[in-house]
Amino acid sequence: MIVSATMHKTILICGVDEAGRGPLAGPVSAAAVILDAANPIEGLADSKKLSEKQRDRLAPVIRERALAWAVAYAEVGEIDELNILQATLLAMRRAVEALPIRPQQVLVDGLYCPQTGIPSEAIVKGDSKVAAISAASILAKTARDELMLQLHEQYPHYGFAVHKGYPTAAHLAALREHGVSAVHRRSFRPVREMLP
């Protein structure tokens, strides 16, 4: 029996996830990760189920051990122009295209896949089922949190360092008091309602 050599060829699978669809401010981020099967990472899970400390510990390990990884964003203006779903798919596509290695398959958390020209599959709750998607969810979340800390330096009175732009009571109170900043998503109702 002749065994084809291609049967043993591993497919390069890239996991993709986003962070920051719900906030009223800041960009939406997406990460794409190709894990190295020969170099597994302990403790990968959906970033929402991990503590900030756990995510901050895992993120550098993922960046070090993955075969390839990339993080990309869709900015506030793009979110307002396209809508949050389309902006999220745009950030995901940018992340996949930024990978230094081209994957052969893209596995995406959720219901929709970005158009990358690569065979893709959307997996509901993929961030808790597929290690590469878990890794992507951790990188997307930690990268966005880091960015929100930088925005906090520029706009300290909104409290971005604490709530990362999500619609907490404190954030809504700050919006009422200080008005809408350049980094707020004007298409989101709580922000839109406060525009003059």
Backbone bond lengths (Angstrom), bond angles and torsions (degrees), N, CA, C in turn:
res aa  C-N    CA-C-N  psi(-1)  N-CA   C-N-CA  omega(-1)  CA-C   N-CA-C  phi
1 M - - - 1.463 - - 1.534 109.37 -
2 I 1.302 115.26 132.22 1.469 119.23 179.66 1.530 108.34 -96.92
3 V 1.328 114.58 121.96 1.473 118.69 178.29 1.520 107.69 -96.26
4 S 1.293 115.11 123.84 1.466 118.95 178.64 1.524 110.25 -67.81
5 A 1.304 116.31 135.73 1.473 121.01 -179.35 1.526 111.28 -62.54
6 T 1.320 115.77 -26.91 1.473 118.43 -176.76 1.527 112.00 -67.69
7 M 1.334 117.00 -20.55 1.468 119.28 -179.63 1.532 111.48 -63.11
8 H 1.317 115.71 -27.11 1.472 119.80 -177.20 1.527 112.24 -93.73
9 K 1.299 115.70 -2.44 1.465 119.70 -176.98 1.533 109.56 -74.64
10 T 1.315 115.90 126.87 1.468 117.77 178.30 1.516 109.35 -80.32
11 I 1.325 115.37 140.77 1.466 120.10 176.43 1.517 107.38 -85.64
12 L 1.308 116.20 135.64 1.470 119.67 176.53 1.522 108.59 -80.29
13 I 1.319 115.31 107.70 1.470 120.64 -178.61 1.518 109.07 -102.32
14 C 1.317 114.58 133.60 1.452 119.85 178.90 1.526 108.32 -113.34
15 G 1.320 116.39 129.62 1.462 121.73 175.01 1.516 109.53 -93.87
16 V 1.319 116.95 141.03 1.468 121.37 -178.01 1.530 110.05 -132.16
17 D 1.329 116.20 134.91 1.468 120.74 174.12 1.514 109.18 -150.23
18 E 1.336 114.77 166.19 1.464 120.07 -178.14 1.521 110.80 -122.50
19 A 1.314 114.86 168.46 1.468 121.02 171.14 1.519 107.89 -143.92
20 G 1.322 115.46 141.64 1.458 118.95 173.66 1.511 115.86 93.34
21 R 1.334 117.46 34.29 1.467 118.14 174.53 1.523 111.21 -78.23
22 G 1.328 116.86 -33.40 1.462 120.86 -173.67 1.522 117.83 -84.14
23 P 1.347 119.29 -23.33 1.460 119.37 -176.13 1.531 114.13 -62.03
24 L 1.319 114.46 160.65 1.473 121.41 178.00 1.526 111.09 -92.29
25 A 1.332 116.69 -7.49 1.462 120.13 -176.39 1.521 110.44 -143.48
26 G 1.328 114.43 157.18 1.458 120.70 176.92 1.517 112.77 83.30
27 P 1.336 115.75 167.99 1.464 120.36 -178.35 1.520 111.76 -76.12
28 V 1.330 115.69 171.25 1.465 121.02 168.50 1.526 104.97 -100.88
29 S 1.336 116.08 138.57 1.460 119.51 -178.49 1.520 109.75 -112.09
30 A 1.332 115.58 156.34 1.465 120.89 174.66 1.512 107.37 -142.68
31 A 1.322 115.31 148.23 1.461 120.18 176.40 1.518 109.15 -128.53
32 A 1.324 114.79 150.14 1.461 122.17 174.68 1.526 106.49 -126.86
33 V 1.324 116.26 132.22 1.465 120.45 -176.09 1.531 110.32 -135.58
34 I 1.334 115.93 131.84 1.467 121.68 169.84 1.520 106.11 -109.26
35 L 1.328 116.31 110.55 1.462 120.03 -178.51 1.531 110.61 -80.01
36 D 1.317 115.58 157.34 1.450 122.83 177.46 1.536 107.83 -100.67
37 A 1.334 116.30 111.22 1.470 120.27 -177.89 1.525 111.89 -58.51
38 A 1.318 116.71 -27.65 1.466 121.11 -178.76 1.534 112.03 -80.39
39 N 1.308 116.12 -7.93 1.467 119.74 -175.93 1.536 109.60 -135.06
40 P 1.346 117.38 66.76 1.469 119.81 -173.06 1.530 113.08 -66.57
41 I 1.322 114.84 157.62 1.473 121.48 -178.73 1.524 108.23 -117.27
42 E 1.322 115.79 123.69 1.468 120.74 178.81 1.526 110.09 -76.13
43 G 1.331 115.72 144.13 1.472 119.46 169.48 1.509 116.49 88.23
44 L 1.338 117.92 8.56 1.468 119.71 178.48 1.527 109.79 -67.78
45 A 1.331 115.97 135.31 1.467 121.88 178.26 1.518 107.50 -159.46
46 D 1.311 115.91 169.64 1.461 121.66 174.15 1.531 107.77 -52.63
47 S 1.344 117.03 128.03 1.465 120.80 -174.91 1.528 112.71 -57.65
48 K 1.347 116.47 -28.49 1.475 119.38 -178.66 1.533 111.37 -70.86
49 K 1.347 116.13 -21.06 1.471 119.95 -179.37 1.532 111.72 -90.63
50 L 1.334 116.04 -6.64 1.466 120.58 -179.31 1.519 109.68 -100.68
51 S 1.321 116.16 152.24 1.471 119.39 175.07 1.531 108.28 -76.05
52 E 1.317 116.04 163.40 1.465 120.33 178.39 1.528 109.88 -58.04
53 K 1.321 115.93 -39.79 1.473 121.80 179.63 1.540 110.65 -61.66
54 Q 1.334 116.16 -44.15 1.475 120.14 179.32 1.524 111.09 -64.45
55 R 1.346 115.87 -42.31 1.475 119.29 178.95 1.522 110.36 -63.23
56 D 1.329 116.67 -43.57 1.467 120.43 -178.31 1.531 111.68 -66.06
57 R 1.327 116.26 -26.79 1.475 120.47 178.03 1.534 110.04 -78.08
58 L 1.346 116.14 -39.35 1.467 120.39 -175.91 1.530 113.43 -77.13
59 A 1.334 117.62 -33.90 1.475 120.31 -173.70 1.533 113.04 -54.58
60 P 1.360 119.04 -50.01 1.471 117.80 179.52 1.535 113.21 -65.84
61 V 1.337 116.65 -30.22 1.478 120.50 177.71 1.526 109.66 -65.93
62 I 1.341 115.98 -42.45 1.476 120.60 178.22 1.531 109.51 -61.95
63 R 1.334 116.32 -47.30 1.475 119.90 -178.03 1.533 110.97 -62.04
64 E 1.323 116.33 -33.18 1.459 120.97 -178.02 1.532 112.13 -77.94
65 R 1.346 116.37 -41.64 1.472 119.34 -171.05 1.527 114.74 -95.27
66 A 1.316 118.36 -20.00 1.472 120.02 -179.15 1.526 110.08 -65.65
67 L 1.320 115.82 150.23 1.469 119.68 174.37 1.522 109.38 -66.27
68 A 1.337 115.92 -36.01 1.468 121.06 179.36 1.525 108.98 -159.95
69 W 1.313 115.69 149.06 1.468 120.32 175.44 1.524 109.03 -154.16
70 A 1.313 115.44 155.20 1.471 120.73 176.37 1.521 108.42 -155.17
71 V 1.331 114.92 147.45 1.473 121.32 174.51 1.520 107.44 -123.23
72 A 1.320 116.16 138.44 1.469 120.61 179.26 1.526 109.00 -140.83
73 Y 1.322 115.67 167.58 1.470 121.07 -174.88 1.521 111.02 -133.64
74 A 1.328 114.82 159.31 1.462 121.49 160.98 1.520 104.57 -119.44
75 E 1.309 115.76 128.39 1.464 121.05 -172.95 1.532 111.98 -78.82
76 V 1.329 114.66 168.92 1.467 121.38 -177.23 1.535 111.50 -56.00
77 G 1.324 117.09 -43.56 1.472 120.89 179.46 1.516 111.96 -60.78
78 E 1.343 116.36 -37.89 1.464 120.68 179.03 1.532 110.52 -70.46
79 I 1.327 116.25 -37.72 1.474 120.50 177.37 1.525 109.89 -61.33
80 D 1.338 115.96 -46.49 1.469 120.73 -179.11 1.523 111.86 -65.72
81 E 1.332 115.87 -34.77 1.467 119.94 -177.05 1.536 111.45 -78.44
82 L 1.325 116.76 -43.01 1.470 120.97 -171.23 1.527 113.68 -92.36
83 N 1.308 118.13 -36.08 1.472 131.67 -169.03 1.529 107.14 103.72
84 I 1.316 116.44 159.60 1.468 120.09 -170.21 1.529 112.69 -66.92
85 L 1.335 117.82 -35.75 1.469 118.76 179.50 1.522 110.91 -64.42
86 Q 1.341 116.51 -50.39 1.473 120.01 -178.37 1.533 111.02 -63.86
87 A 1.339 117.07 -37.08 1.469 120.70 178.36 1.529 110.56 -66.22
88 T 1.328 116.36 -37.56 1.468 120.72 178.07 1.529 110.04 -64.20
89 L 1.339 116.41 -45.20 1.465 120.49 178.61 1.531 111.07 -63.22
90 L 1.339 116.38 -34.54 1.464 121.18 177.29 1.534 110.12 -65.55
91 A 1.332 116.91 -45.34 1.473 120.72 178.20 1.530 110.20 -61.70
92 M 1.340 116.45 -40.71 1.469 120.57 178.73 1.530 111.01 -63.31
93 R 1.326 115.66 -44.31 1.472 119.21 179.57 1.529 110.07 -61.94
94 R 1.332 116.36 -42.78 1.471 120.17 179.01 1.529 111.20 -61.01
95 A 1.344 116.56 -39.83 1.469 120.38 -179.89 1.528 110.67 -64.15
96 V 1.336 116.97 -45.53 1.475 120.88 179.61 1.530 109.87 -63.04
97 E 1.344 116.55 -43.34 1.467 120.34 -178.40 1.527 112.12 -68.55
98 A 1.334 116.81 -22.91 1.468 120.47 -179.21 1.531 112.79 -84.05
99 L 1.343 116.86 -8.66 1.476 119.52 179.52 1.526 110.31 -62.06
100 P 1.339 117.37 135.88 1.465 119.20 178.10 1.535 113.23 -70.73
101 I 1.333 116.98 -18.29 1.470 122.05 175.60 1.530 106.95 -117.90
102 R 1.329 116.78 137.31 1.472 118.87 178.75 1.526 109.40 -84.96
103 P 1.340 117.81 121.39 1.469 119.26 178.20 1.527 111.25 -74.95
104 Q 1.336 115.19 163.53 1.475 119.24 177.36 1.522 111.58 -99.01
105 Q 1.330 115.20 -15.67 1.465 119.53 176.99 1.522 108.38 -146.68
106 V 1.335 115.22 142.95 1.466 121.52 179.37 1.525 108.63 -117.42
107 L 1.331 116.34 122.88 1.470 121.33 176.92 1.523 107.55 -110.84
108 V 1.327 115.79 123.66 1.461 121.13 -171.86 1.526 110.67 -117.14
109 D 1.323 116.00 137.35 1.464 119.06 175.12 1.526 109.09 -72.69
110 G 1.340 116.44 134.54 1.464 119.22 174.13 1.515 113.26 111.46
111 L 1.347 114.59 -150.04 1.469 121.02 -172.66 1.522 113.62 -108.07
112 Y 1.337 116.83 -16.43 1.469 119.82 -171.49 1.526 110.92 -128.27
113 C 1.333 114.48 149.88 1.465 120.46 177.61 1.524 110.00 -113.74
114 P 1.336 116.54 141.54 1.468 118.49 173.15 1.529 109.67 -71.49
115 Q 1.327 117.19 154.26 1.465 121.85 177.50 1.528 108.38 -80.99
116 T 1.322 116.67 105.26 1.471 119.75 -178.43 1.524 112.07 -118.50
117 G 1.337 116.54 -10.17 1.462 119.13 -175.06 1.525 112.28 79.37
118 I 1.347 116.52 5.99 1.472 122.49 178.68 1.527 106.58 -113.81
119 P 1.350 118.95 140.62 1.468 119.62 177.45 1.535 110.85 -52.05
120 S 1.324 116.22 127.66 1.462 120.78 -172.69 1.521 111.42 -133.07
121 E 1.323 114.58 152.95 1.461 119.98 177.46 1.524 108.85 -140.60
122 A 1.326 115.28 132.33 1.474 120.30 176.08 1.523 107.75 -92.08
123 I 1.322 116.63 133.00 1.466 121.31 -177.98 1.527 108.95 -125.36
124 V 1.321 116.03 115.18 1.467 120.12 177.87 1.533 108.36 -65.75
125 K 1.329 115.97 133.72 1.468 122.91 -175.00 1.536 111.50 58.12
126 G 1.316 114.99 30.24 1.469 120.94 -179.95 1.520 112.47 -61.00
127 D 1.344 115.94 -28.45 1.470 118.78 -178.15 1.521 112.50 -67.66
128 S 1.339 117.38 -16.93 1.465 118.88 174.83 1.530 112.66 -107.28
129 K 1.358 116.61 0.86 1.472 120.46 -178.38 1.529 113.27 -112.38
130 V 1.329 116.66 -31.21 1.471 120.98 -173.20 1.530 108.93 -120.10
131 A 1.330 115.87 122.37 1.477 120.34 -175.56 1.531 112.78 -56.63
132 A 1.336 116.78 -41.60 1.475 119.53 -178.04 1.528 111.46 -65.38
133 I 1.350 116.79 -33.76 1.475 119.95 177.08 1.532 109.51 -72.05
134 S 1.338 117.36 -39.81 1.475 120.66 175.86 1.526 110.24 -57.36
135 A 1.335 115.53 -45.08 1.470 120.77 179.63 1.528 110.24 -61.57
136 A 1.344 115.71 -42.04 1.469 119.91 179.33 1.526 110.66 -65.01
137 S 1.330 117.02 -38.53 1.473 119.94 -179.15 1.537 110.10 -64.81
138 I 1.333 116.64 -36.70 1.476 120.92 179.41 1.524 110.51 -68.59
139 L 1.331 117.19 -44.22 1.473 119.79 179.89 1.525 111.54 -66.93
140 A 1.336 116.99 -41.07 1.475 119.88 179.74 1.521 110.31 -62.54
141 K 1.323 116.41 -43.31 1.468 121.39 -177.43 1.529 111.51 -68.78
142 T 1.329 117.73 -48.43 1.469 119.58 -177.59 1.529 111.39 -66.53
143 A 1.339 117.01 -36.81 1.472 120.10 179.15 1.526 110.34 -66.44
144 R 1.326 116.41 -41.58 1.470 119.40 179.90 1.534 111.15 -68.30
145 D 1.336 116.17 -41.72 1.472 119.11 178.00 1.524 111.05 -58.42
146 E 1.326 115.91 -41.73 1.471 121.92 178.66 1.530 109.86 -60.60
147 L 1.324 115.56 -43.43 1.457 120.88 179.75 1.534 111.33 -64.92
148 M 1.338 116.72 -38.69 1.468 120.27 179.10 1.528 111.20 -67.60
149 L 1.328 117.10 -29.93 1.477 120.13 174.73 1.529 109.78 -66.67
150 Q 1.339 116.51 -37.20 1.479 119.97 176.46 1.535 110.26 -66.60
151 L 1.348 116.33 -40.50 1.473 119.24 178.32 1.531 110.68 -66.17
152 H 1.336 116.19 -30.18 1.468 120.58 177.28 1.534 110.15 -62.25
153 E 1.329 116.25 -37.21 1.478 120.22 177.82 1.534 110.41 -61.21
154 Q 1.344 115.88 -38.78 1.469 120.57 -178.66 1.528 112.47 -78.96
155 Y 1.335 116.12 -34.17 1.471 121.20 -175.95 1.535 109.68 -129.04
156 P 1.345 117.43 66.63 1.471 119.91 -171.15 1.531 114.96 -62.45
157 H 1.344 117.53 -27.12 1.468 118.54 -173.04 1.536 114.41 -76.36
158 Y 1.344 118.33 -3.65 1.479 118.76 177.76 1.532 113.23 -92.86
159 G 1.331 117.05 -16.07 1.469 119.74 178.94 1.520 114.86 77.21
160 F 1.359 116.94 28.81 1.466 120.18 -178.49 1.532 112.59 -57.37
161 A 1.331 117.51 -31.02 1.473 120.75 -178.81 1.519 111.03 -60.73
162 V 1.329 116.19 -29.50 1.467 120.81 -176.97 1.528 111.60 -88.95
163 H 1.345 116.55 -54.29 1.480 119.03 -172.24 1.521 114.18 -101.21
164 K 1.338 117.66 -4.25 1.482 123.27 177.10 1.530 112.93 57.84
165 G 1.338 116.30 24.30 1.466 119.71 176.94 1.514 114.62 95.16
166 Y 1.335 117.34 -6.55 1.473 119.87 179.25 1.533 110.08 -68.74
167 P 1.353 117.23 155.88 1.471 120.30 -173.91 1.531 113.76 -79.42
168 T 1.321 116.49 65.62 1.468 120.08 176.03 1.530 109.32 -78.65
169 A 1.321 116.20 166.29 1.471 120.51 178.08 1.528 110.33 -58.70
170 A 1.339 116.30 -41.11 1.476 120.79 -179.60 1.525 111.09 -64.33
171 H 1.329 116.53 -39.67 1.467 120.47 179.89 1.530 110.31 -66.87
172 L 1.329 116.21 -44.73 1.472 119.65 179.55 1.528 110.74 -63.33
173 A 1.336 116.79 -37.80 1.476 120.76 177.93 1.524 109.92 -64.57
174 A 1.349 116.87 -42.00 1.478 120.95 178.78 1.525 111.04 -64.98
175 L 1.331 116.36 -36.87 1.473 120.31 176.99 1.522 110.86 -62.87
176 R 1.337 115.04 -43.46 1.478 118.96 179.38 1.536 110.60 -63.31
177 E 1.320 115.16 -38.68 1.467 119.51 -176.24 1.523 113.08 -76.75
178 H 1.333 116.38 -42.57 1.474 119.76 -171.51 1.524 113.93 -106.77
179 G 1.330 116.76 -6.79 1.463 119.06 -179.28 1.526 111.93 81.80
180 V 1.321 114.89 -174.89 1.467 121.84 -174.01 1.530 109.50 -89.68
181 S 1.343 116.53 130.10 1.472 120.67 179.97 1.529 110.18 -91.92
182 A 1.321 115.47 176.08 1.472 121.37 179.39 1.526 112.22 -67.36
183 V 1.341 116.83 -18.86 1.473 119.12 -177.25 1.532 112.65 -102.07
184 H 1.326 116.86 9.45 1.471 119.66 176.02 1.532 110.63 -87.74
185 R 1.325 115.31 147.60 1.467 121.85 -178.96 1.527 108.84 -86.39
186 R 1.328 114.59 104.81 1.467 119.90 -174.32 1.525 113.47 -68.49
187 S 1.337 116.86 -19.68 1.469 119.99 -179.11 1.535 111.97 -81.93
188 F 1.325 117.72 -9.78 1.466 121.11 179.23 1.523 108.85 -85.42
189 R 1.329 116.38 130.80 1.457 121.02 -169.48 1.529 115.90 -51.95
190 P 1.355 120.10 -47.34 1.471 118.24 -178.68 1.539 112.54 -59.41
191 V 1.340 116.46 -31.26 1.475 121.00 178.03 1.522 109.28 -78.32
192 R 1.319 116.00 -47.03 1.479 121.72 -178.49 1.518 110.88 -55.68
193 E 1.345 115.62 -40.45 1.472 120.60 -177.95 1.530 112.83 -66.76
194 M 1.338 116.12 -18.24 1.472 119.64 -179.31 1.526 112.51 -98.88
195 L 1.317 116.77 -0.62 1.473 118.98 178.77 1.534 108.84 -74.52
196 P 1.329 116.21 144.41 1.478 118.55 179.77 1.517 112.41 -65.85
